[in-house]
């Protein structure tokens, strides 16, 4: 058989494309549907705004911490590569396994399910077709990402700009036409967790989730050592400003009691009140575009993790999953495999429940990655860093503390779910050792040492000789 010419990922993504992917991947439905939940948990508009601010600060510290690691390891795979090089292949594999088998597909499936509900309401389709609509929408986004990454990045820029239209409308209406006091409003009748500031922060962290996914495209960004930290930092900052302004605008637009009573319908109610029925439709279109853009970012990034793992011969069918199309230079089979898992989840599982279960596991790996900044500085004290975490060591300490807060909160509120998450991750252990033994891949003698290109090349040659 004629040997295929080596194909590599194209570095086509500039700063604006990367920024759009960060913002577009974070801003989905959360900022539109979480307002009531955060307010209920916080107990007042003042504490609600502080909760959004605290969640944003924790996310920024996390982003600044990861940015230092990303500047040193600007490769496709993101968190998977960081964990592998800092802690060894088994930890890298488990972080990647969790993302490609459960976390990523569940997030995409959740977005698809919510998108289907909105589309059904907008066009009047029967709810029995929601699963088909969700699958169809995800497949269309997936097809877009089978072409060159320039198309997916361009789509990310367009959807990011479009989703800012309803965001801007909410902000402008609230700031200039709202008649309520944005600060100091309290809620008299709320659920039992009212006034629990910690739970309110936790709710905002779910809305901020997705910021790290741009790191999965490190091998496709121009000058990644410089642009990747900039995209992560400025992208999260932009989202924080947007979330704060939207929340302030919402609190100005209608009374806190009304936000509580309307629940997830609070923002559509604001749009209808401000602009009439047409305004409600416009907002629905904006939210639909927001979800599609967020979905595009996730469909674009998660298959890159699968590709990076297959490239290291750590997955079944690695040769197929590590294939790049010779013209588009995209991991088409990894993308298709990810879409198949998503489809299975939509048909047979509660995707929202699965995504909630995986948040705990994701933050476990986040903590390990944040600690990794200290380990890398200790191992390489004289190494030149293109980007250094500001206010070190305070910034990573805050990031670690915030992640531990999420972990403890999940354990206290959902121990069965936490145990289920561990089971999903544990399934990856025998897969890792089977594939490692099959291809004759060995760990470095010092498992704590970062894995460099010589290690990977040696294992690559070993795999070829065993084939």
N, C-alpha and C positions, 0 to 999 in steps of 0.2 A: 504494500500500500504506500502511495506517495505521502511523504511526511508533510503535514500542514506547516506553512510558514508561520513563525512566531508572531503573534499579534498582541499588542499591548493597548491598554486604555489610553485614550486621548486626553491630554491636558488642555481642555477647551474652556473650562469654567473660570471666568474672571471674578472680580470682587462683587460686582452688581449681581451676577448670577448666583454666587454663593450666598450673598446677603438675602436675596429673594427666597432661596431655598430654606435658609434658617427661619426667616419671618413666616414664610408660607407654610412650613412644616409645623411650627408652633401654633399659629393662629388657625384654628379650625372652627369648631362649634363652641369651645369652652368659654370664650369671652362673651358669647351671646346667651348661653344657657346656665352658666354658673353664678350669675349675679344674685339670684334669690338664695341659692344654697350658701354662698359665702356670707351674705347679709344675715341669714337665719342663724348661722353658727356664731357669727361675731356679736350679734345682738343689737348693734347700732351702726349707723352709716359711718361714723368716725372710726370705729373699730374695723368695719368692713374695708375701708380704704387702707388702713394700716395693715390689714391682713394681706391685701394685694401687694402692698409695698414690701412687706416682709418676705412674701413668696418670691417676688422679683429679685430682692437682694440675695436671698439664698441661691436662686438660679444663676445670678450674675457671678457670685463667688465660685459656684460650680463651673461655670463657663470659663472664667479666668484661670481656674486651676487646670482644667483640661486643655486649655489653649497652650499652656507651656509644654505639656506632653505632646500635643499635636504638632507643635513647631519642631519637635525633635524626631517625630515619627510620622512624617507626612505621607502615609501610605493608604491605599484602599483597604477598608476594614474597620477603621475607627476603634471603638472600645475593644473589639476583639483583638486587634493588633497590640494595643496598649497593654492589655492584660497578659497577652502571650509573652511580650518582651520584658515585662516587669516581673511576672510571677512564674512563668513557664508555660509550656504548651497546653497542659491540662486545664489550667485556669482560663487561658485564652479560648480554648475550644468550648468550655462550658458557657462562657459569656456569649460567644457567637451562637452556640447551639440554642440557648434560651431565646435569643433574638430572632433567629430565622425559623424556629419551629413553633414558638408560642407567641412571644411578645409582639414581634412585627406583624405577623399575619392577623393576630387578634385585634391590633390597633387598626389595621386596614379594613378588616371585616366590620369593626364597630363603625368606622366612618361610612362604609358602604351601606350599612343597615340604617343609619340615621339619615343619610342622603336619600335613600329609597323612601323613607317616611315623608320627608319634605317634598320630594317629587310627586309622590302619590297625592298628598294634600294639595299641591299646587295645580296639578293637572286633573285631579279627580279620579285617579286610578283606584281600583279596588285594592284593599290591603293584601289580598291573597297573592298579588303579584310582586310584593315587596322584595322577596328573596331574588326573583329573576331580575328585577330592576337593579338591585345592589350588585349582583354578579355581572350584569351587563355593563354597568358603569365602571366597575373595577377592571374588567377586561379591556374596555376602551382606553382607559388610562394606561393599562399595561402595554397595549399595542403601541401607544405613543412612545413609551420608554424602550421599545425594541429598536427604535431608530437611534441615530446619533444623540449623545447626551445634550447636544445643543438645542434639540427640539424640546426635550423635557425642561431644560433650563429656561428657554424662551417662554414656555407655557407657565413655568413658575413665576416669571416676572409679570406676565399678563394677569394671571389669577391673583397675584399679590397686590397689584395695582387695583384690580377690580374689587377685591374684598375690602380695600381701604375706603371705598365709596360709602357703604353703609356705616362703617366705623366713623368716618368723618361726619356723616349726617347726624349720628347720635351725639357726637361730641359737640358739634356746632349748636344743635337744637338745645341740648342740655345747658351749655354754657351761656347762651345768649337769650334763650326763650324760656328756660326752666324757671319755675317760680318757687321751688322748694329750697329749703336750706340743706345743702349737701352734707353739712356736718351737724352732729348732735341729735339726729333723729333716732329714736329708739323704737323697738318693736315690743308691743305689750303681750301678744299671744304668738308664741313660736314653739317649735318642738323642744324636746328635752335637752338637746345639746346646745341650746341657745346660750350665748355668752362664752362658749368654749373657743377661745381665741386660737388655740392650737389646732383644733379641727378645721377652723376657717382657713388657716394657713395651708393645711394639708389639701383642702379643696382647691386652692389657687395653684399649688404645685402640680396638680394634675393638668390644669389649664396651661401651665408653662412647659409641660413635658414635650419632648421631641427636639430640644435644642441641640443635642449631641449628634444627631443623625447626619449633619453635614460632614462630620469627621469620616463617615463611611466613604466619602468621595475624595479623600485626600489625594489619591493617585490621579485624579482627573482635574485638579485645580492648578491653574498657572501659579508658579512661585508659591507653593502651598505653605512653606515655612513662614512666610510673611502674611499671605492673604487668609489662610485658615484661621489663625488667631483673631484677625481683624473681623472676619465674618461672624465668628462665634460671639465676640465681645459686643460689636456694634449691633448685631442682630437681636441679641437678648435685651440690650438697652432700649432699642426701638420698640420691642414688644412690651417692655415694662411701662414705657411712657404711654403707649397706646392703651394698655389695660387700665392704667390709673385714670387717664382722661375719659375713657368710656365709662368706668365706674362712677366717676365724679359727675359726668353728664347724666347718667341714669338716675343717680340720687337727686339731681337737680330737677329732672323732668317730672317725676311722680313721687308721691309720698312713700316712705319706707313700708308702711303697712300695705300699700297697694302692691309693691314689689313682692312682698311676702305672700300675699293672697294670690297673685297671678302666677307665681312659680316660674317655670320656663317660658311662659307666655308673656312675661313682663316687657321684653324688648319689642316683640311684635305689637303689643298694646301701645307702647310709646310711638312706634312708627305710624300706626293707624291714627292715633290721637293727633300727631303732628302733621301728617301729610294725607290723611284720609285712607280709604281702602287701597288706593294706588300705592301709597307709601308702604303699606303692609306687604303688598306684592313685591315692591322693589327690594324691601329688606329680605324677603324670602329668597329672591334671586341672589342677593348679596351673600346670604348665608350658604346657599347652594354652591356658589362659586368658591366661597371660602373653604368649604369641605372638600370640593374637588381639588383645589390647589394643595390643601394639606395632604390629601390622599396621594397626589402626584409626587410630593416630596418623599413620602414613605415608600411608595412603589419604586421610586428611583434609587433610594438608598439601601433598603434592606437586602435586595438581591446582591448588592456589592459585598455584603458580609459573607453570603453563601459562596460567592465567587472566590473571595479571598481564602476561605477555608478549603474549598475544593482545590485551589491552586497549591495548597500545602498537603494535598492528598489525605485530608482528615474526614471526608464524607464518603458515603456510598455513592457510586457513579461520579467520582471526582473528575474523571476525564471529560465527561459530558458537561458537568456543571461549571467547569473552569473554561469552557469554550467561549471565545469572543468572536463575534461576527467579523469577517475580514474587512467589511466596508464600514459598518456603523461602529465597530469596536465596542460593542455593548455585550454584557453577559446574558445573552438571550435565553439560554436554557435555565439559568438560575432564576431569571425573572419569571419564566413560565412555571417553574417548580414552586416558586413562592405564591403565584396566583392560584395554583392548584390547591395548596394548603389553605389559602384564604377562602376559596370556594367551598371546601369541605367544612370549614368552620361556620360559614354562613348557613349551610344546609343542615348540619347536624348539631351545632353547638350554639350556646349563648355567648356571642363574641364579647359583649360588654363585660360579662362575668369573668371571662378568661383574661381580658386586659387588666381588670382590677387585681386578679390574682398575681399577675406578672409584675405589677408595679413594685411589690415587695422585693422580688428577686433582682429587678433592675437596680434598685437602690442599694442592695447588698454589693453589687459589682461597682456601683458608683463610689461607695466608700473605699473599696479597695483601690480604685483608680486614683482617688484623691490622695490617699496615703502614698501611692506610687510616686507622687511629686517629691516627697521627702526622700524616698528610697533612691530615686534617680540622682538627686543632688548629692546624696551621700556617696553613691558609687562613682559619680563623675564630677568631683568638686571643681575641677578646672575647665570643664567643658564650656565652650562659648554657646550662649543661648540667644537665639534670634528674638525670642519673646520670653520674658520672665513674669511670673505672676506678681502683680502689684501688691504691696503691703504684705509680702511674705514674712512670717508664716501665718499671719492673722487670717488672710483670705482663705487658704485651704482648710484652716481649722474651723472657720464658720461653715464651709461647705460640708466638712465631715460631720459637724454637729447637726446641721440641717438634715443630712441624710439619715443619721442615727435617729433623729426625731421621727422621720417617716417610718423607719423600720420598727421602732418600738410601738408607734401608733398602730401599725398594721398587726403586730403580734397581739396587742391588747384587744383590738377590735375584731380580728378575724383569724384566730389561731388555726381552724381547719383549712382556711384558704392558704395560709402560710405553709402548712404541711403539704398541701397539694402542689404548691409551687416548687417545693424541694423535690417532690417526686418527679415532676416534669424535668427538672435539671438533672436529677440522678440518673434518669434513663440515658442521658448522653454519655455517662462514664463508660459503660461497656462498649458503646459505639466507638468512642475515642480509642480505647485500648485495642479493639478488634482491628480498626483501620491502621493504627500505628504498627501493630504486629504484622499485618498483612503486607504493608509497604516497607517494613524494615526501618522505620523512622525511630531514631533514638533521641532522648533528651540530652542537652549539654551536660557535661560533668557537674558543673555548678548550676543548679536549677534556679538560683537566685539571679544569675547573670542575665543581662538582656540578650536576646537572640539576634544575631546580626546576619547580614546577607551571606557570609561564609557558611554559617550553620544551615541556612535554607538551601544554598547551592549544593552543599554536601549531601543533604537529604534528597534533593532533587536528583542528583546523579545516582544515589543509591536506589531510588525508586525506578529509574530508567534501567539500571543494571538488573533489577529483579523482574522487570517486565518481560 
